[in-house]
Structure formats: structure tokens, C-alpha cells
Amino acid sequence: MCLFDALIGNHDRHGRNIALIETKKGFILAPFYDNPSYIGVEHHSLLLAQHNPRGKIATSLTIEPTLRDYVQDFNDLGYGSIVLSFLSKIQKTDFRTLIQKSFLSERRRIAFLTLIKSRQEEFEDAIRS
């Protein structure tokens, strides 16, 4: 959830939009919800600017983490294989087609594609570090 939020620029993840579901076997994490991109709420006149929204779920180093901060923390906690699996999945995803087929304005499409490309590069760079 943190990695996906960082990828799409969701800067509003907080405790009220993370939930657990009680089952006969115990509690499980609910499918995540309320995950809008910052690009969706940015003022139209600012869409072509450079955007770098930060996360809201704190890491060991910061209360406003970047994608790199999440990768570092998850690796430090022993979840490196999950981080690599997520990266593999996003590398196979055709975000360009998904975004081009959306109902977004052209400026918002460009901003979202730019953000996703930048975040994928940041993710790949964080893995190499």
C-alpha cells in the first residue's frame, strides 16, 4: 500500500483509511481504498510543474517519506523480496495506456504520466542503492 501510494502520488494515506476485517481465522488487512493521486486534486494551472508529493505514513527516518524512504525501510525490515516483487509488477504495467484511456484532461494526463515515470525511475534507483 505504501509503495503504491508513493508511486501514484497519494499524499493522504492515514489511519482512518486503513482497515482490518475480522474473519473466523482472525484479522486481515482490508483491500485498500481512498487512494487518490495528488495529481487529481492539483490546480489545473500548476499541473505542468514538477511534482513530488510525499507520503504520510512515517518511516524510521522521516514523517514525510519519499518512495526511496519506503524502499529503504522495507528493505531494512526484511521485506526486500516484496519490494522487488512490487517493482517487477509495476515494470510490467502499461501505465501509459491506462492513463491515456482515462477521463483525465490532457494536462492532468501529462502530469500523471510524468509523475509515474519519475517515481518508477526513483524506485529503480532506490533498489540499486
N, CA, C and O atoms as a GROMACS GRO file, in nm:
protein
  516
    1MET      N    1   0.083  -0.118   0.000
    1MET     CA    2   0.000   0.000   0.000
    1MET      C    3   0.088   0.126   0.000
    1MET      O    4   0.062   0.218  -0.077
    2CYS      N    5   0.190   0.129   0.084
    2CYS     CA    6   0.278   0.246   0.090
    2CYS      C    7   0.351   0.266  -0.042
    2CYS      O    8   0.366   0.379  -0.089
    3LEU      N    9   0.398   0.158  -0.101
    3LEU     CA   10   0.470   0.169  -0.228
    3LEU      C   11   0.379   0.216  -0.340
    3LEU      O   12   0.418   0.301  -0.420
    4PHE      N   13   0.258   0.162  -0.346
    4PHE     CA   14   0.163   0.205  -0.448
    4PHE      C   15   0.125   0.352  -0.428
    4PHE      O   16   0.120   0.429  -0.524
    5ASP      N   17   0.097   0.390  -0.304
    5ASP     CA   18   0.064   0.529  -0.275
    5ASP      C   19   0.177   0.621  -0.322
    5ASP      O   20   0.152   0.725  -0.384
    6ALA      N   21   0.300   0.583  -0.292
    6ALA     CA   22   0.416   0.665  -0.331
    6ALA      C   23   0.427   0.671  -0.484
    6ALA      O   24   0.460   0.775  -0.540
    7LEU      N   25   0.400   0.560  -0.549
    7LEU     CA   26   0.408   0.555  -0.695
    7LEU      C   27   0.310   0.652  -0.761
    7LEU      O   28   0.347   0.724  -0.854
    8ILE      N   29   0.187   0.654  -0.714
    8ILE     CA   30   0.084   0.736  -0.780
    8ILE      C   31   0.073   0.876  -0.722
    8ILE      O   32  -0.001   0.959  -0.773
    9GLY      N   33   0.148   0.903  -0.613
    9GLY     CA   34   0.143   1.036  -0.553
    9GLY      C   35   0.027   1.055  -0.458
    9GLY      O   36  -0.022   1.167  -0.443
   10ASN      N   37  -0.018   0.948  -0.391
   10ASN     CA   38  -0.120   0.963  -0.287
   10ASN      C   39  -0.051   1.016  -0.163
   10ASN      O   40   0.029   0.946  -0.101
   11HIS      N   41  -0.081   1.137  -0.126
   11HIS     CA   42  -0.019   1.200  -0.010
   11HIS      C   43  -0.116   1.209   0.108
   11HIS      O   44  -0.097   1.289   0.199
   12ASP      N   45  -0.220   1.126   0.105
   12ASP     CA   46  -0.325   1.135   0.208
   12ASP      C   47  -0.354   1.002   0.278
   12ASP      O   48  -0.463   0.986   0.332
   13ARG      N   49  -0.263   0.908   0.278
   13ARG     CA   50  -0.285   0.782   0.350
   13ARG      C   51  -0.271   0.811   0.499
   13ARG      O   52  -0.172   0.870   0.543
   14HIS      N   53  -0.370   0.770   0.575
   14HIS     CA   54  -0.368   0.790   0.720
   14HIS      C   55  -0.448   0.677   0.785
   14HIS      O   56  -0.509   0.596   0.716
   15GLY      N   57  -0.447   0.673   0.915
   15GLY     CA   58  -0.509   0.564   0.990
   15GLY      C   59  -0.657   0.544   0.965
   15GLY      O   60  -0.706   0.432   0.983
   16ARG      N   61  -0.728   0.646   0.925
   16ARG     CA   62  -0.872   0.631   0.902
   16ARG      C   63  -0.904   0.570   0.767
   16ARG      O   64  -1.020   0.538   0.740
   17ASN      N   65  -0.803   0.552   0.682
   17ASN     CA   66  -0.831   0.482   0.557
   17ASN      C   67  -0.741   0.360   0.540
   17ASN      O   68  -0.699   0.324   0.430
   18ILE      N   69  -0.714   0.298   0.653
   18ILE     CA   70  -0.652   0.166   0.660
   18ILE      C   71  -0.741   0.086   0.754
   18ILE      O   72  -0.772   0.133   0.864
   19ALA      N   73  -0.782  -0.032   0.713
   19ALA     CA   74  -0.876  -0.107   0.796
   19ALA      C   75  -0.840  -0.255   0.804
   19ALA      O   76  -0.771  -0.309   0.718
   20LEU      N   77  -0.890  -0.316   0.909
   20LEU     CA   78  -0.879  -0.461   0.928
   20LEU      C   79  -1.019  -0.520   0.923
   20LEU      O   80  -1.116  -0.458   0.967
   21ILE      N   81  -1.027  -0.640   0.869
   21ILE     CA   82  -1.154  -0.712   0.865
   21ILE      C   83  -1.140  -0.832   0.956
   21ILE      O   84  -1.043  -0.907   0.948
   22GLU      N   85  -1.238  -0.851   1.044
   22GLU     CA   86  -1.235  -0.966   1.133
   22GLU      C   87  -1.300  -1.085   1.062
   22GLU      O   88  -1.414  -1.076   1.015
   23THR      N   89  -1.227  -1.195   1.056
   23THR     CA   90  -1.278  -1.318   0.996
   23THR      C   91  -1.277  -1.428   1.102
   23THR      O   92  -1.231  -1.405   1.214
   24LYS      N   93  -1.327  -1.545   1.070
   24LYS     CA   94  -1.323  -1.658   1.163
   24LYS      C   95  -1.180  -1.695   1.199
   24LYS      O   96  -1.155  -1.748   1.307
   25LYS      N   97  -1.087  -1.667   1.109
   25LYS     CA   98  -0.946  -1.701   1.131
   25LYS      C   99  -0.867  -1.588   1.196
   25LYS      O  100  -0.748  -1.604   1.223
   26GLY      N  101  -0.931  -1.476   1.221
   26GLY     CA  102  -0.862  -1.362   1.280
   26GLY      C  103  -0.876  -1.239   1.193
   26GLY      O  104  -0.963  -1.233   1.106
   27PHE      N  105  -0.791  -1.142   1.216
   27PHE     CA  106  -0.797  -1.016   1.143
   27PHE      C  107  -0.708  -1.022   1.018
   27PHE      O  108  -0.599  -1.080   1.019
   28ILE      N  109  -0.759  -0.961   0.911
   28ILE     CA  110  -0.681  -0.947   0.788
   28ILE      C  111  -0.690  -0.801   0.742
   28ILE      O  112  -0.785  -0.730   0.775
   29LEU      N  113  -0.590  -0.761   0.668
   29LEU     CA  114  -0.590  -0.626   0.614
   29LEU      C  115  -0.697  -0.614   0.507
   29LEU      O  116  -0.703  -0.696   0.415
   30ALA      N  117  -0.780  -0.512   0.518
   30ALA     CA  118  -0.885  -0.489   0.418
   30ALA      C  119  -0.821  -0.446   0.287
   30ALA      O  120  -0.711  -0.390   0.287
   31PRO      N  121  -0.888  -0.471   0.175
   31PRO     CA  122  -0.838  -0.414   0.049
   31PRO      C  123  -0.825  -0.262   0.067
   31PRO      O  124  -0.910  -0.199   0.130
   32PHE      N  125  -0.719  -0.206   0.013
   32PHE     CA  126  -0.700  -0.064   0.042
   32PHE      C  127  -0.790   0.023  -0.045
   32PHE      O  128  -0.829  -0.014  -0.156
   33TYR      N  129  -0.823   0.137   0.009
   33TYR     CA  130  -0.920   0.228  -0.050
   33TYR      C  131  -0.879   0.371  -0.021
   33TYR      O  132  -0.781   0.394   0.051
   34ASP      N  133  -0.951   0.466  -0.075
   34ASP     CA  134  -0.922   0.608  -0.058
   34ASP      C  135  -0.778   0.637  -0.097
   34ASP      O  136  -0.699   0.689  -0.018
   35ASN      N  137  -0.746   0.604  -0.221
   35ASN     CA  138  -0.609   0.623  -0.267
   35ASN      C  139  -0.602   0.712  -0.393
   35ASN      O  140  -0.562   0.666  -0.500
   36PRO      N  141  -0.642   0.837  -0.378
   36PRO     CA  142  -0.634   0.928  -0.493
   36PRO      C  143  -0.492   0.978  -0.513
   36PRO      O  144  -0.413   0.984  -0.419
   37SER      N  145  -0.461   1.014  -0.634
   37SER     CA  146  -0.332   1.077  -0.662
   37SER      C  147  -0.341   1.226  -0.633
   37SER      O  148  -0.445   1.289  -0.654
   38TYR      N  149  -0.233   1.279  -0.586
   38TYR     CA  150  -0.220   1.423  -0.566
   38TYR      C  151  -0.249   1.498  -0.697
   38TYR      O  152  -0.305   1.608  -0.695
   39ILE      N  153  -0.212   1.436  -0.809
   39ILE     CA  154  -0.234   1.499  -0.940
   39ILE      C  155  -0.382   1.526  -0.964
   39ILE      O  156  -0.418   1.622  -1.032
   40GLY      N  157  -0.468   1.442  -0.910
   40GLY     CA  158  -0.612   1.458  -0.928
   40GLY      C  159  -0.670   1.581  -0.861
   40GLY      O  160  -0.776   1.629  -0.900
   41VAL      N  161  -0.600   1.633  -0.760
   41VAL     CA  162  -0.653   1.749  -0.687
   41VAL      C  163  -0.570   1.875  -0.708
   41VAL      O  164  -0.607   1.982  -0.660
   42GLU      N  165  -0.461   1.864  -0.780
   42GLU     CA  166  -0.376   1.980  -0.806
   42GLU      C  167  -0.450   2.079  -0.896
   42GLU      O  168  -0.522   2.038  -0.987
   43HIS      N  169  -0.430   2.208  -0.871
   43HIS     CA  170  -0.492   2.312  -0.953
   43HIS      C  171  -0.443   2.300  -1.097
   43HIS      O  172  -0.324   2.280  -1.121
   44HIS      N  173  -0.534   2.311  -1.191
   44HIS     CA  174  -0.506   2.291  -1.333
   44HIS      C  175  -0.388   2.375  -1.382
   44HIS      O  176  -0.308   2.328  -1.462
   45SER      N  177  -0.376   2.498  -1.334
   45SER     CA  178  -0.269   2.586  -1.381
   45SER      C  179  -0.130   2.541  -1.335
   45SER      O  180  -0.030   2.586  -1.390
   46LEU      N  181  -0.124   2.452  -1.236
   46LEU     CA  182   0.005   2.407  -1.184
   46LEU      C  183   0.044   2.266  -1.230
   46LEU      O  184   0.148   2.214  -1.190
   47LEU      N  185  -0.038   2.206  -1.313
   47LEU     CA  186  -0.017   2.066  -1.348
   47LEU      C  187   0.113   2.038  -1.423
   47LEU      O  188   0.167   1.927  -1.411
   48LEU      N  189   0.164   2.132  -1.497
   48LEU     CA  190   0.285   2.106  -1.574
   48LEU      C  191   0.412   2.134  -1.495
   48LEU      O  192   0.523   2.124  -1.549
   49ALA      N  193   0.398   2.170  -1.368
   49ALA     CA  194   0.513   2.191  -1.280
   49ALA      C  195   0.568   2.055  -1.235
   49ALA      O  196   0.503   1.952  -1.254
   50GLN      N  197   0.686   2.055  -1.175
   50GLN     CA  198   0.744   1.932  -1.120
   50GLN      C  199   0.675   1.902  -0.987
   50GLN      O  200   0.669   1.988  -0.900
   51HIS      N  201   0.621   1.781  -0.972
   51HIS     CA  202   0.550   1.744  -0.850
   51HIS      C  203   0.623   1.632  -0.779
   51HIS      O  204   0.674   1.539  -0.842
   52ASN      N  205   0.629   1.642  -0.648
   52ASN     CA  206   0.692   1.537  -0.568
   52ASN      C  207   0.620   1.524  -0.434
   52ASN      O  208   0.679   1.549  -0.329
   53PRO      N  209   0.492   1.485  -0.437
   53PRO     CA  210   0.420   1.470  -0.310
   53PRO      C  211   0.482   1.361  -0.225
   53PRO      O  212   0.529   1.260  -0.278
   54ARG      N  213   0.483   1.380  -0.095
   54ARG     CA  214   0.542   1.284  -0.002
   54ARG      C  215   0.432   1.207   0.069
   54ARG      O  216   0.317   1.250   0.076
   55GLY      N  217   0.470   1.092   0.122
   55GLY     CA  218   0.375   1.007   0.194
   55GLY      C  219   0.343   1.058   0.333
   55GLY      O  220   0.409   1.149   0.383
   56LYS      N  221   0.241   0.999   0.395
   56LYS     CA  222   0.201   1.038   0.530
   56LYS      C  223   0.225   0.928   0.633
   56LYS      O  224   0.214   0.954   0.753
   57ILE      N  225   0.258   0.807   0.589
   57ILE     CA  226   0.291   0.701   0.684
   57ILE      C  227   0.440   0.711   0.709
   57ILE      O  228   0.520   0.686   0.619
   58ALA      N  229   0.477   0.746   0.832
   58ALA     CA  230   0.616   0.774   0.867
   58ALA      C  231   0.705   0.652   0.851
   58ALA      O  232   0.661   0.538   0.866
   59THR      N  233   0.831   0.677   0.822
   59THR     CA  234   0.934   0.574   0.821
   59THR      C  235   1.026   0.599   0.940
   59THR      O  236   1.001   0.689   1.020
   60SER      N  237   1.130   0.520   0.952
   60SER     CA  238   1.222   0.537   1.064
   60SER      C  239   1.300   0.668   1.056
   60SER      O  240   1.354   0.715   1.156
   61LEU      N  241   1.306   0.727   0.937
   61LEU     CA  242   1.386   0.848   0.919
   61LEU      C  243   1.306   0.977   0.904
   61LEU      O  244   1.360   1.085   0.928
   62THR      N  245   1.179   0.968   0.866
   62THR     CA  246   1.105   1.090   0.837
   62THR      C  247   0.954   1.070   0.853
   62THR      O  248   0.902   0.959   0.840
   63ILE      N  249   0.885   1.180   0.881
   63ILE     CA  250   0.738   1.174   0.888
   63ILE      C  251   0.675   1.211   0.754
   63ILE      O  252   0.553   1.202   0.738
   64GLU      N  253   0.757   1.252   0.658
   64GLU     CA  254   0.710   1.282   0.522
   64GLU      C  255   0.797   1.207   0.423
   64GLU      O  256   0.880   1.268   0.356
   65PRO      N  257   0.778   1.075   0.413
   65PRO     CA  258   0.869   0.993   0.334
   65PRO      C  259   0.850   1.003   0.183
   65PRO      O  260   0.742   1.032   0.132
   66THR      N  261   0.960   0.977   0.115
   66THR     CA  262   0.961   0.962  -0.030
   66THR      C  263   0.952   0.813  -0.062
   66THR      O  264   0.956   0.729   0.028
   67LEU      N  265   0.941   0.781  -0.187
   67LEU     CA  266   0.942   0.641  -0.229
   67LEU      C  267   1.072   0.575  -0.186
   67LEU      O  268   1.072   0.461  -0.141
   68ARG      N  269   1.182   0.645  -0.201
   68ARG     CA  270   1.313   0.593  -0.160
   68ARG      C  271   1.314   0.559  -0.010
   68ARG      O  272   1.369   0.456   0.029
   69ASP      N  273   1.254   0.644   0.073
   69ASP     CA  274   1.248   0.617   0.217
   69ASP      C  275   1.171   0.488   0.246
   69ASP      O  276   1.212   0.409   0.331
   70TYR      N  277   1.061   0.466   0.175
   70TYR     CA  278   0.983   0.343   0.195
   70TYR      C  279   1.065   0.220   0.153
   70TYR      O  280   1.067   0.120   0.224
   71VAL      N  281   1.131   0.230   0.039
   71VAL     CA  282   1.212   0.117  -0.008
   71VAL      C  283   1.320   0.085   0.095
   71VAL      O  284   1.341  -0.032   0.129
   72GLN      N  285   1.388   0.186   0.145
   72GLN     CA  286   1.494   0.165   0.243
   72GLN      C  287   1.438   0.100   0.370
   72GLN      O  288   1.495   0.003   0.420
   73ASP      N  289   1.329   0.153   0.422
   73ASP     CA  290   1.272   0.097   0.545
   73ASP      C  291   1.226  -0.047   0.526
   73ASP      O  292   1.253  -0.133   0.610
   74PHE      N  293   1.155  -0.074   0.416
   74PHE     CA  294   1.107  -0.211   0.393
   74PHE      C  295   1.224  -0.307   0.376
   74PHE      O  296   1.218  -0.420   0.424
   75ASN      N  297   1.330  -0.265   0.309
   75ASN     CA  298   1.448  -0.349   0.297
   75ASN      C  299   1.511  -0.373   0.434
   75ASN      O  300   1.547  -0.486   0.467
   76ASP      N  301   1.523  -0.267   0.514
   76ASP     CA  302   1.581  -0.280   0.649
   76ASP      C  303   1.498  -0.373   0.738
   76ASP      O  304   1.553  -0.441   0.825
   77LEU      N  305   1.367  -0.377   0.715
   77LEU     CA  306   1.278  -0.462   0.795
   77LEU      C  307   1.271  -0.606   0.742
   77LEU      O  308   1.202  -0.690   0.799
   78GLY      N  309   1.343  -0.634   0.635
   78GLY     CA  310   1.347  -0.770   0.581
   78GLY      C  311   1.243  -0.800   0.476
   78GLY      O  312   1.217  -0.917   0.446
   79TYR      N  313   1.183  -0.697   0.418
   79TYR     CA  314   1.080  -0.716   0.316
   79TYR      C  315   1.131  -0.685   0.175
   79TYR      O  316   1.054  -0.647   0.087
   80GLY      N  317   1.261  -0.701   0.155
   80GLY     CA  318   1.321  -0.671   0.025
   80GLY      C  319   1.260  -0.751  -0.089
   80GLY      O  320   1.247  -0.698  -0.200
   81SER      N  321   1.224  -0.877  -0.065
   81SER     CA  322   1.166  -0.958  -0.173
   81SER      C  323   1.029  -0.904  -0.214
   81SER      O  324   0.992  -0.911  -0.331
   82ILE      N  325   0.954  -0.851  -0.120
   82ILE     CA  326   0.823  -0.792  -0.151
   82ILE      C  327   0.842  -0.663  -0.231
   82ILE      O  328   0.768  -0.637  -0.326
   83VAL      N  329   0.941  -0.584  -0.195
   83VAL     CA  330   0.972  -0.462  -0.269
   83VAL      C  331   1.009  -0.496  -0.413
   83VAL      O  332   0.961  -0.433  -0.507
   84LEU      N  333   1.095  -0.597  -0.430
   84LEU     CA  334   1.135  -0.638  -0.565
   84LEU      C  335   1.017  -0.692  -0.645
   84LEU      O  336   1.006  -0.667  -0.765
   85SER      N  337   0.928  -0.766  -0.580
   85SER     CA  338   0.810  -0.819  -0.646
   85SER      C  339   0.719  -0.705  -0.694
   85SER      O  340   0.668  -0.708  -0.806
   86PHE      N  341   0.702  -0.605  -0.608
   86PHE     CA  342   0.620  -0.489  -0.647
   86PHE      C  343   0.683  -0.416  -0.766
   86PHE      O  344   0.614  -0.380  -0.860
   87LEU      N  345   0.814  -0.396  -0.761
   87LEU     CA  346   0.883  -0.328  -0.871
   87LEU      C  347   0.864  -0.407  -1.000
   87LEU      O  348   0.838  -0.348  -1.105
   88SER      N  349   0.877  -0.537  -0.994
   88SER     CA  350   0.858  -0.621  -1.113
   88SER      C  351   0.719  -0.603  -1.172
   88SER      O  352   0.703  -0.596  -1.293
   89LYS      N  353   0.619  -0.596  -1.086
   89LYS     CA  354   0.481  -0.580  -1.134
   89LYS      C  355   0.458  -0.444  -1.198
   89LYS      O  356   0.392  -0.434  -1.301
   90ILE      N  357   0.514  -0.338  -1.138
   90ILE     CA  358   0.490  -0.206  -1.198
   90ILE      C  359   0.568  -0.190  -1.327
   90ILE      O  360   0.526  -0.116  -1.416
   91GLN      N  361   0.682  -0.259  -1.340
   91GLN     CA  362   0.757  -0.251  -1.465
   91GLN      C  363   0.679  -0.317  -1.579
   91GLN      O  364   0.698  -0.280  -1.695
   92LYS      N  365   0.593  -0.412  -1.547
   92LYS     CA  366   0.514  -0.483  -1.649
   92LYS      C  367   0.381  -0.412  -1.679
   92LYS      O  368   0.311  -0.450  -1.772
   93THR      N  369   0.348  -0.312  -1.601
   93THR     CA  370   0.220  -0.244  -1.617
   93THR      C  371   0.231  -0.132  -1.720
   93THR      O  372   0.324  -0.052  -1.716
   94ASP      N  373   0.138  -0.128  -1.811
   94ASP     CA  374   0.136  -0.026  -1.915
   94ASP      C  375   0.057   0.096  -1.865
   94ASP      O  376  -0.059   0.115  -1.901
   95PHE      N  377   0.121   0.175  -1.783
   95PHE     CA  378   0.055   0.293  -1.726
   95PHE      C  379   0.015   0.392  -1.834
   95PHE      O  380  -0.089   0.457  -1.823
   96ARG      N  381   0.096   0.403  -1.938
   96ARG     CA  382   0.066   0.499  -2.045
   96ARG      C  383  -0.072   0.472  -2.104
   96ARG      O  384  -0.153   0.564  -2.118
   97THR      N  385  -0.100   0.347  -2.138
   97THR     CA  386  -0.229   0.312  -2.196
   97THR      C  387  -0.341   0.334  -2.095
   97THR      O  388  -0.446   0.387  -2.130
   98LEU      N  389  -0.319   0.293  -1.972
   98LEU     CA  390  -0.422   0.312  -1.868
   98LEU      C  391  -0.458   0.459  -1.852
   98LEU      O  392  -0.576   0.495  -1.844
   99ILE      N  393  -0.357   0.543  -1.847
   99ILE     CA  394  -0.380   0.686  -1.825
   99ILE      C  395  -0.438   0.750  -1.951
   99ILE      O  396  -0.527   0.835  -1.941
  100GLN      N  397  -0.390   0.711  -2.069
  100GLN     CA  398  -0.442   0.768  -2.193
  100GLN      C  399  -0.590   0.736  -2.212
  100GLN      O  400  -0.663   0.816  -2.269
  101LYS      N  401  -0.635   0.620  -2.165
  101LYS     CA  402  -0.775   0.581  -2.180
  101LYS      C  403  -0.864   0.638  -2.070
  101LYS      O  404  -0.986   0.617  -2.070
  102SER      N  405  -0.806   0.709  -1.977
  102SER     CA  406  -0.883   0.763  -1.864
  102SER      C  407  -0.963   0.886  -1.906
  102SER      O  408  -0.951   0.934  -2.018
  103PHE      N  409  -1.044   0.935  -1.815
  103PHE     CA  410  -1.126   1.053  -1.839
  103PHE      C  411  -1.054   1.182  -1.801
  103PHE      O  412  -1.116   1.289  -1.798
  104LEU      N  413  -0.925   1.175  -1.772
  104LEU     CA  414  -0.849   1.292  -1.728
  104LEU      C  415  -0.831   1.393  -1.842
  104LEU      O  416  -0.831   1.356  -1.959
  105SER      N  417  -0.816   1.520  -1.806
  105SER     CA  418  -0.783   1.622  -1.906
  105SER      C  419  -0.642   1.594  -1.958
  105SER      O  420  -0.565   1.522  -1.894
  106GLU      N  421  -0.609   1.651  -2.071
  106GLU     CA  422  -0.477   1.627  -2.130
  106GLU      C  423  -0.365   1.673  -2.037
  106GLU      O  424  -0.265   1.603  -2.021
  107ARG      N  425  -0.381   1.788  -1.975
  107ARG     CA  426  -0.278   1.836  -1.882
  107ARG      C  427  -0.261   1.743  -1.764
  107ARG      O  428  -0.149   1.717  -1.720
  108ARG      N  429  -0.371   1.693  -1.711
  108ARG     CA  430  -0.366   1.601  -1.597
  108ARG      C  431  -0.302   1.468  -1.639
  108ARG      O  432  -0.227   1.407  -1.562
  109ARG      N  433  -0.332   1.424  -1.761
  109ARG     CA  434  -0.268   1.301  -1.812
  109ARG      C  435  -0.116   1.318  -1.818
  109ARG      O  436  -0.041   1.232  -1.772
  110ILE      N  437  -0.072   1.429  -1.875
  110ILE     CA  438   0.072   1.456  -1.886
  110ILE      C  439   0.135   1.460  -1.748
  110ILE      O  440   0.240   1.400  -1.726
  111ALA      N  441   0.072   1.530  -1.654
  111ALA     CA  442   0.126   1.540  -1.518
  111ALA      C  443   0.134   1.403  -1.452
  111ALA      O  444   0.233   1.371  -1.385
  112PHE      N  445   0.030   1.322  -1.469
  112PHE     CA  446   0.028   1.189  -1.407
  112PHE      C  447   0.133   1.098  -1.469
  112PHE      O  448   0.203   1.026  -1.398
  113LEU      N  449   0.143   1.100  -1.602
  113LEU     CA  450   0.245   1.019  -1.670
  113LEU      C  451   0.386   1.061  -1.628
  113LEU      O  452   0.473   0.977  -1.608
  114THR      N  453   0.408   1.190  -1.615
  114THR     CA  454   0.538   1.242  -1.572
  114THR      C  455   0.570   1.195  -1.431
  114THR      O  456   0.682   1.153  -1.402
  115LEU      N  457   0.470   1.203  -1.342
  115LEU     CA  458   0.490   1.159  -1.204
  115LEU      C  459   0.522   1.009  -1.198
  115LEU      O  460   0.616   0.968  -1.130
  116ILE      N  461   0.445   0.928  -1.268
  116ILE     CA  462   0.466   0.783  -1.267
  116ILE      C  463   0.605   0.749  -1.321
  116ILE      O  464   0.676   0.666  -1.263
  117LYS      N  465   0.644   0.812  -1.431
  117LYS     CA  466   0.777   0.786  -1.489
  117LYS      C  467   0.886   0.823  -1.390
  117LYS      O  468   0.981   0.748  -1.370
  118SER      N  469   0.873   0.939  -1.328
  118SER     CA  470   0.970   0.984  -1.229
  118SER      C  471   0.977   0.888  -1.111
  118SER      O  472   1.086   0.856  -1.063
  119ARG      N  473   0.862   0.843  -1.064
  119ARG     CA  474   0.858   0.752  -0.949
  119ARG      C  475   0.915   0.614  -0.983
  119ARG      O  476   0.980   0.552  -0.900
  120GLN      N  477   0.891   0.566  -1.105
  120GLN     CA  478   0.950   0.438  -1.145
  120GLN      C  479   1.102   0.449  -1.147
  120GLN      O  480   1.172   0.358  -1.102
  121GLU      N  481   1.154   0.559  -1.199
  121GLU     CA  482   1.299   0.580  -1.201
  121GLU      C  483   1.354   0.589  -1.059
  121GLU      O  484   1.459   0.532  -1.029
  122GLU      N  485   1.283   0.661  -0.971
  122GLU     CA  486   1.324   0.673  -0.831
  122GLU      C  487   1.326   0.536  -0.764
  122GLU      O  488   1.418   0.503  -0.688
  123PHE      N  489   1.223   0.456  -0.791
  123PHE     CA  490   1.212   0.322  -0.735
  123PHE      C  491   1.330   0.235  -0.780
  123PHE      O  492   1.397   0.172  -0.699
  124GLU      N  493   1.356   0.234  -0.911
  124GLU     CA  494   1.465   0.154  -0.965
  124GLU      C  495   1.600   0.199  -0.910
  124GLU      O  496   1.687   0.117  -0.881
  125ASP      N  497   1.618   0.330  -0.895
  125ASP     CA  498   1.741   0.385  -0.838
  125ASP      C  499   1.756   0.344  -0.691
  125ASP      O  500   1.866   0.311  -0.645
  126ALA      N  501   1.645   0.347  -0.617
  126ALA     CA  502   1.649   0.309  -0.475
  126ALA      C  503   1.686   0.161  -0.459
  126ALA      O  504   1.756   0.125  -0.364
  127ILE      N  505   1.640   0.078  -0.550
  127ILE     CA  506   1.672  -0.065  -0.546
  127ILE      C  507   1.822  -0.086  -0.570
  127ILE      O  508   1.885  -0.170  -0.505
  128ARG      N  509   1.877  -0.010  -0.663
  128ARG     CA  510   2.021  -0.024  -0.697
  128ARG      C  511   2.109   0.025  -0.584
  128ARG      O  512   2.224  -0.018  -0.573
  129SER      N  513   2.060   0.115  -0.500
  129SER     CA  514   2.142   0.175  -0.393
  129SER      C  515   2.168   0.080  -0.279
  129SER      O  516   2.235   0.115  -0.183
   0.00000   0.00000   0.00000
